[in-house]
Every structure is written in C-alpha cells, then in structure tokens.
C-alpha cells in the first residue's frame, strides 16, 4: 500500500500540471527598459529592486526583447507587474502597471487589483502581454495624473 502511495505521489509530482501550469510572456516592444515581476500567492520571493512580496520571478527586459515565466501548479492570484521610469510629465517617477487574468477577456490585461483577481481555467495556458511605446506614454501620463490627486 505504501508503495502505491509513493508511486502515485511521484507521478503527480512529475506530471506537467505539477510543473508549468500557466505561462505568461512579456514582450517589450517599447524603446524603454522594463522591470517585470511575476507574482502569485504561493511564491516566497521578494523582488530585490521593488521589494514586491510573493515574487515568483523578476527580470529587467531590454527594449524590443521578451521574457517569460511559468507559474507552477498551485500558484494563485497570478499577477504581472511592470515597472519603468516615467517619461514626459512623469519623468523622475517610477510607473507601476498591474496585469491580471480577466475571464471576460480570456487573457492578462491591465487590472485594478482592488477589484479582485481571477484565474485561468486549467493548466497548459500561454499568454502574452505586449508593452509598446504608446503604453509607456499613456501609463506615464496616467501615473502623473494620479500623483496629482494624492
């Protein structure tokens, strides 16, 4: 009986679902460097640059490059956080943009995390976040406008 239990456990732990469950790629199509944090409950890291808790991985992404992270099975509240130095009115400020999965869109999109988070249904899903110069400009201006309200 013990052997059966160990065998079952070994099969479950080595199955694809126990490894990469959801993959999220960030394509930096902008002319600016991004710092990206892949965050989820169940991850125990802290990003060294931003001090973001529950960090699964973090990387700087150079202009016109991409980077991906595979969230393991069991990691919930998956979030991708993009950080960059603001431009124009937001110059000198760090801009932070949160992306989370939204069922109605069937992908990761900009998301106000105070509205709660959703999870993709099942494993073996692959998503890509495209970040462009237009996003840098727009998100910098939004960050500047929000800073004036505080």
C-alpha positions as CSV (number, residue, x, y, z in Angstrom):
1,X,0.0,0.0,0.0
2,X,2.9,2.4,0.8
3,X,4.5,1.7,-2.5
4,X,1.2,2.6,-4.3
5,X,1.0,5.8,-2.4
6,X,4.7,6.7,-3.2
7,X,4.2,5.8,-6.8
8,X,1.0,7.9,-7.1
9,X,2.8,10.9,-5.4
10,X,5.8,10.5,-7.8
11,X,3.5,10.5,-10.8
12,X,1.6,13.6,-9.6
13,X,4.8,15.5,-8.8
14,X,6.4,14.7,-12.2
15,X,3.3,15.4,-14.3
16,X,3.2,18.5,-16.5
17,X,0.5,20.1,-14.3
18,X,2.8,20.0,-11.3
19,X,5.3,21.9,-13.4
20,X,4.5,24.8,-15.6
21,X,0.7,25.4,-15.4
22,X,0.3,29.0,-16.8
23,X,3.0,30.7,-18.8
24,X,3.0,34.5,-19.2
25,X,5.3,36.2,-21.6
26,X,6.1,39.9,-21.6
27,X,7.1,41.4,-25.0
28,X,8.7,44.7,-24.5
29,X,8.0,46.4,-27.9
30,X,9.0,49.8,-26.5
31,X,12.2,51.7,-26.6
32,X,12.5,51.7,-22.8
33,X,13.8,49.2,-20.3
34,X,11.1,47.5,-18.2
35,X,11.4,45.7,-14.8
36,X,8.8,43.0,-14.6
37,X,7.7,41.0,-11.6
38,X,5.7,37.8,-11.9
39,X,3.8,37.5,-8.6
40,X,1.5,34.9,-7.1
41,X,0.3,33.5,-3.7
42,X,2.4,30.5,-3.0
43,X,5.7,32.2,-4.1
44,X,8.0,33.1,-1.3
45,X,10.4,35.5,-3.0
46,X,10.8,39.3,-2.6
47,X,11.9,41.3,-5.6
48,X,15.2,42.9,-4.7
49,X,14.6,46.1,-6.7
50,X,11.0,46.9,-5.8
51,X,10.6,44.9,-2.5
52,X,7.4,43.2,-4.1
53,X,6.3,40.3,-1.9
54,X,5.2,36.9,-3.3
55,X,7.6,37.2,-6.2
56,X,8.0,34.1,-8.3
57,X,10.4,35.7,-10.7
58,X,11.6,39.2,-11.8
59,X,13.7,40.4,-14.7
60,X,14.7,43.5,-16.5
61,X,13.6,43.4,-20.1
62,X,15.6,45.4,-22.6
63,X,13.8,47.3,-25.4
64,X,12.5,45.0,-28.1
65,X,13.1,41.8,-26.1
66,X,10.8,39.5,-24.2
67,X,10.9,37.3,-21.1
68,X,8.5,34.6,-19.9
69,X,7.7,32.9,-16.6
70,X,5.9,29.7,-16.0
71,X,3.6,29.8,-12.9
72,X,3.7,26.4,-11.3
73,X,0.6,24.5,-10.5
74,X,-1.0,25.7,-7.2
75,X,0.2,29.3,-7.5
76,X,-2.9,31.6,-7.2
77,X,-3.7,35.3,-7.7
78,X,-1.2,35.4,-10.6
79,X,-0.1,39.0,-11.3
80,X,2.4,40.5,-13.7
81,X,3.7,43.9,-12.5
82,X,5.5,46.2,-15.0
83,X,7.8,48.9,-13.6
84,X,9.5,51.6,-15.6
85,X,10.9,55.1,-15.3
86,X,8.2,57.6,-16.3
87,X,8.6,59.9,-19.2
88,X,7.3,63.4,-20.1
89,X,5.3,64.7,-17.1
90,X,6.1,61.6,-15.1
91,X,9.8,61.9,-15.5
92,X,11.6,61.1,-12.3
93,X,8.8,58.9,-11.1
94,X,8.5,55.1,-11.1
95,X,5.4,53.9,-13.0
96,X,3.8,50.7,-11.9
97,X,1.2,48.8,-14.0
98,X,-0.6,45.7,-12.8
99,X,-1.8,42.9,-15.2
100,X,-4.0,40.1,-14.1
101,X,-6.1,37.5,-15.8
102,X,-9.7,38.6,-16.6
103,X,-12.2,35.8,-17.6
104,X,-14.2,38.1,-19.9
105,X,-11.1,38.9,-21.9
106,X,-9.6,35.4,-21.7
107,X,-6.1,36.9,-21.2
108,X,-4.0,39.0,-18.9
109,X,-4.9,42.7,-19.1
110,X,-4.3,45.9,-17.1
111,X,-6.3,45.4,-14.0
112,X,-7.1,47.3,-10.8
113,X,-6.2,44.7,-8.3
114,X,-8.6,46.2,-5.7
115,X,-11.4,44.7,-7.9
116,X,-10.2,41.2,-7.1
117,X,-8.4,38.7,-9.3
118,X,-9.4,35.8,-11.4
119,X,-7.6,32.7,-12.5
120,X,-7.3,31.0,-15.9
121,X,-9.3,27.7,-16.1
122,X,-6.9,24.8,-16.0
123,X,-3.2,24.4,-16.9
124,X,-1.2,24.4,-20.1
125,X,-2.3,28.0,-20.9
126,X,0.1,30.5,-22.6
127,X,-0.5,34.3,-22.5
128,X,1.5,37.2,-23.8
129,X,1.5,40.8,-22.6
130,X,2.6,43.3,-25.3
131,X,4.1,46.6,-24.0
132,X,4.6,49.4,-26.5
133,X,5.8,53.0,-26.7
134,X,2.2,54.0,-26.7
135,X,1.7,52.2,-23.4
136,X,4.8,53.9,-21.9
137,X,3.4,57.3,-22.9
138,X,-0.2,56.6,-21.7
139,X,0.8,54.9,-18.5
140,X,3.3,57.6,-17.7
141,X,0.5,60.3,-18.1
142,X,-1.9,58.2,-16.0
143,X,0.7,57.9,-13.3
144,X,1.3,61.7,-13.4
145,X,-2.4,62.5,-13.2
146,X,-2.9,60.0,-10.3
147,X,0.1,61.6,-8.4
148,X,-1.6,65.0,-8.6
149,X,-4.7,63.6,-6.9
150,X,-2.7,62.5,-3.9
